[in-house]
């Protein structure tokens, strides 16, 4: 009982500390639950830049648990969509979308607004 | 009273379109005006498709044209302001505008599948026409590197729109 209460208190503090970004709070709280302690530090964040209606790099290789951030530098929206695997929805101009790669595999994805805009995410 | 207007618009558009690749190279102020006009013409057609198209993909495409070309125009206007370039009207802009008005007038008279087909057919032809202008006139003529850079950066979006419109064109046939 005691440890449950203490843990709740810790969660509340974590949530308060991250209050400006509610989604950030969810991710931060979820990480220790999903991964063994100590393993999380090895995870890195990769960036895919969307510029000139193109994904750069066109092929990105990451490890399971790594995060990928798509940054849209075009003056109009794009998506990063792999049918059945992930879908950013509309990423507005100068905005980004972050995803944690949880499933291993090779994912060909595209922008649903500009379907000839294609790239690949490989999760090892 | 309506018919002569259509005929006149059509005649203007024909004369102007055929004049598009010719003439003296435009200066940067004119290029800025052409960029803004070319986007505005597609925004106007897109708005119409957004409200009138019956096929949901065509409707979504119209909405996207409004979003994408508005985004490009915001950036073009911001750049022109920064560079202190005052966009200057010119024959190419006038021909694009006349062609756009003619297209909107034709589209307004249509509905249902006929509207969808006419809109998509025009989007294919229009994006091809603008890409030709980008490659043959705008990029080679632009003096300011930032202005040239903006056109180079947005060019692939025009290619994507053209490919997307062609995909819809064949889907509508099938």
Interface residues (C-beta under 8 A of the other chain):
Chain A: X51 X52 X53 X54 X74 X75 X76 X77 X93 X111 X113 X114 X115 X116 X117
Chain B: X64 X67 X68 X70 X71 X72 X74 X75 X152 X153 X154 X155 X156 X157 X159 X160 X161 X163 X164 X167
